Amino acid sequence: MPIIEAHQLTKTYTSNKRGKGFAGAIKGLIKPDKVSVNAVVDVNLTIEEGEIVGFLGPNGAGKTTTLKMLTGILYPTSGTCSVMGYRPTDRKPEMLRKLSLVMGNKQQLWWDLPAMDSFLVFKELYEVPDALYKRRLDQLVEALQIGDKLDTQVRRLSLGERMKCELVAALLYAPKVIFLDEPTLGLDVVSQKRIREFLQELHREDGSTIVLTSHYMQDVQELCHRVVVIDHGTVFYDGSLEDLALKDSGDTLIQLVLSSDAISDELAKFGTVVSVDGNTACLTVERAAVPAALAGILATFQVQTLSVEEPPLEDVIRRLFLDRNLSLPSAK
């Protein structure tokens, strides 16, 4: 049985539209015009226990709204979802003790207290046994290297230190399902790397199920084998990172070092020449034509070194969003 399921999950927000000027304001009070916005539309999702899934999409795509419905913070307008066999909106204590949500732009620690005080509160709140609490706290603190920050007032911590403490608070009770919404938001590259390594280690030890949203593609590439891509509230891709890359029509970069000076006209037979400098050359080739281009280059030239660079994941996803948006009726 999947640990997370969603069927036709939809969330629609309704608000009052205010007209212009004084007359519009009066009309808005007496007979307001209602405006409906679909934040999430018919999302179907199945996640097996132990998976790490990247949940991707541009700002406003519906990622956070979906996570909030899966954790019971928001009620869906229609559709159903379950997590570990529970209906999230029931907010049953036995479910909440096994589930965690970390949001990079929200905090759960008390601002004016040391992080350690918040940890003790969470220990009692989630009824964590003393032995498990001590073992878990020591493990998390050591992994995230924040032993000297536990007694510091949270407001005095840096963003990276505070984010690490947020992770400790969210993982103290060893949840089975972890939702991470931009957990490395605003952190420096060193802190981002440390948190990714920590999550990999945690997953190996606990076998927890992790759903990750992030605009940092390095997070996704290092942690996730499967990605779900959502745009305008609708899932339009669910599969592996490798298959996602194959959907892209972007160019591949080939860099060459030849035994003799490169000739642009000869290289142009195999792709678009980007640069030639003596015996060093770069050219771009359409992804589908890469095997044939490499075979032709190796048959034509004496090659000393050759490297092939796939387009960055950020570029792949950006083109997918662009192609999708151009095909939408509203974009015409």
N, C-alpha and C positions, 0 to 999 in steps of 0.2 A: 504494500500500500504506500503510495507517495506520501512524503511527510508534509508537503505543501501542495495544495490544489486550488485552482480558481477556475470558475466556469461562468462565462459571459459577465464578468465583473465590470460594473459600470458605476461611475460617480458623476452626477450632474449637479452643478451649483446654479442656484437661481438668485438673482439680485434685482434690485430696482434700478431702472435707468432714469437718470435725472435729465430733464430737458435744459435748454439754455436759458439764461436770464431769470428774472423774477417770476415770469409766468410759468416757465418750466419747473421752477422750484415748487410753486403752489400746486401745479398739476401732479408733481411727484408725490406730494403729501396726500392729495385727495384721491387720485386715480393713477397710481404709478404704473409705468410700463415694465413688465417683467422680462428679464433677459436670462436665458439659460445658456450655460457654458458646459460642454462635455469635457471633463478633465480626464476621464478614463472611459473607454468604449469597448465593451465586449471582450475583455482580456481573458484569454484562456492560458493557463499555466500549470505545469506539472513538474515538481522538483522532487527527486528521490533523496532519501536520507544519505548524508555524507557528501553531497555535491557542493561545489563552490560555483555559484552562478553570477556572472556579471550582468547587471541590469542597466542598460545604456540608453541614452537619449539626450536630446538637447534640453536646455532650460524650458520648463513649461510643458514637457512631453507627457507628464503623468507619472513619473517614477515615484516621487515621494508620496503622492496620493495613493498609489497602489500599495506601497509599503505600509502606509497608515491603515489601509483597510485590512491588510493581512495581519496586522498586529492589533486590530480591534479599536484603534483610536478613532477611526471614521466608520460610519455605517455606509455600506454601498447603497446606491439608489436602486440597483437591481443586480441580479446574479448572486452567486454563492461562492464562498471560499472556506477552506479549512486548513488548519495548521496542527499537525500531530493528532489529527482526528477531532480537534475542537473547533467550534465556531468562534472566531476571534472576538466578535462583539459581545459574547457572553462574559468575557474577561474572568474566566474561572481561575482561582488561585493556583490550581494544579497546572494549568497551562502557563500562567505568567511566571511560575518558578522555572520553567524550561525554555523561556523565550526572552530574547534581549533585542533592544533597538538602540543603535548608536547613531546620532545625527551630528554631523560636523558643525552645523550652524546652531545647534541647541545644546544646552548643558543641563545635567541632572545633579551636579555637585552644588553644595551650598557655597555661595560666593564668598561669604565672610568667615567661613570655617576652614580649618585645615582639611585636606583631602582625607586624612585618616579618620576624622570624625564622621565624614559621609560614608566611608567604607563600613564603619561599625553600625551605622543606621541601616545600611543595606543588608548587612549580616542578619540583623534582627528582623527586618522586613521580610526577607526571603527565607527565614528560618534555617540558616546555614549552620550545621553543627560546628562546634569549636574546632575540632581537628581538621575538618575539610576547609574551614575558613582560613586557618593558619597556613595550611599547606598551599592552598590556592593563592592566597595573598603573597606569600614568599615567592612562589613561582612567577606570578605576574609582575611583581615589583622587580625581580631580578632580570626577567626577560626584557622589560621595558626600561631598565636602568633608571629608576626614579626613587631609589631608596632614600636619598637625601632631600626629597621634596615632599614627603608624606606629611610633615608637620608644618609646612608652609601654607599660609592662608591662600586659598584658591585664587583670589583676585590678584595675588602677587606672582603667580606663575606665568610663564610665557605661554603662547598659544600651543606650542608643541608639547610642553610639559602638562598643560591642562588637558590636551587631547589624550595623552597617555593615561592620565588619571581617570578620564571618562571611560576609557577602555577597561581599566581595572575594575571600576564600579560596575560596568555592564557585564563583566565576565566572572565576577567573584563566585557566583552561585552555579558555575559550570552549565550554562544553558545549552540545550540541544540544538536550538535554532537561533541563529544570529543574523539580524538585519543591520547592515552597515550602510548608512546614507552619507556619502562623502566623508569617510573617516579621516582622510588626510588633507582635508580642505585647508588651504592657507599655510601648510607646513613646509619647512625647508626640505630640500632633497634628502638630507641625511635622516631627518625624522621620518619622512615618507618611507625610505628604505627600511629603517628599523621596524616600523609598524608592519610593513609587508612581511618581513622575515618573522616577526612575532606571530602574525596570523597563520603563516605557513606551518610554523612549529605547533601552534595551538591546534590546528586542524589535524596534523599527524597524530597528536596525542589524544585528542578528544573525539575525533571523527565527527565533529559538529557540522551541521548544515549551515552554509553561509550564503547570503544573498547580498551582493555588493553593488552599490551605485557609486560611480566616480567619473569625474571629467579628466582624471589623470590616467591616460591609457597604459602607463607603465604598471599601475595597480592591477589593471585588468589582465594584461599580458602575463604578469608574473604569478597571479593567483588563480585565474579562471580558465578552465578548458571549454566551458560553455558560456555563451552570451545570449541574452534576450534583448532585442533592440525595440524600443517603443518610440513612436512619434505621433503627435496629435492624439494621444490617448489610446493608440492602437498598436498592438504588437505586429511588426511586419518581418521580423526575423527571429528565429530560435534555433540555435545550432552551435557548432564549434567555431572557434576563431579561425581555423584553417579554411573552413567552408565559407566563412564570411569574406575572407580575403579573396577567395576565388570568384566571388560575385562582382568584384571590382574590375573595371576595365582600365584602370590606371596603368601607367608605364613602369617598367622595371629598369633600374639603372645597372648597366654593365660597365665595369672598369677593367681596363686591359693594360698590361705592360708587355710589349712585343720585343722580339729579338732585334728588330730594326725599326727605323722611323715609320710611324703610322701614316697612311695615306687616306685622307678624308673621303675621297671618291670611292675607294674600295670598301671602307667601313660603312658608307652610306647605303650599301646594298643590303645591310643587315639591320639597320635601324636609323634613328635620328642622331647624328653626331653632335654631342654637346661641346666637347673640347678635344683638341689634339695638341700635345706638347712633346715633340720629339717622338720617343717610342711609347709614350703614355697617352691613352685615349679614354674618353668616356662617351657612351652612347645610351640612348633610351630605346626600349623595345616594348611593344605591346605585350601584355602578359601572355596571351595565347601563342604569340610567335617566339617566345623565349627559347624553347627547345630547338627549333629550327635555326634560329639565329646563332646559338652557341655552336651547333654542329657545323654551320657554315664558316664561322670565325675560326674554329679549330682546324678546319680543312684548308683554309686559305692562308692563315698566318702562322708563324712560329710564335707561340704564346709562352711568355715566361711566367706571368701570374694573371689570374682572372678572378674577379669577384662579382657576385650578383647580389644586388640589394633590392629587396621588396619594398614597395611604398609603405611609409609609416601607417600604423593602424589609424591614427588620427585622420590622415588624408583619405583612407578607405571609407571610414564612417562619414566623414564630411561629404564626400561625393555621393554616398548612398542617400543621405538626407536631402542633398540638393536635387538628385534625380527624382526622389519621391515627391518633394515639394513642387517641382515643376510639373509633375503629372497630376497633381490635385486640381480639381475644378476651380477652387477658390484662387489658385495661383495664376490662372489664365488672364 
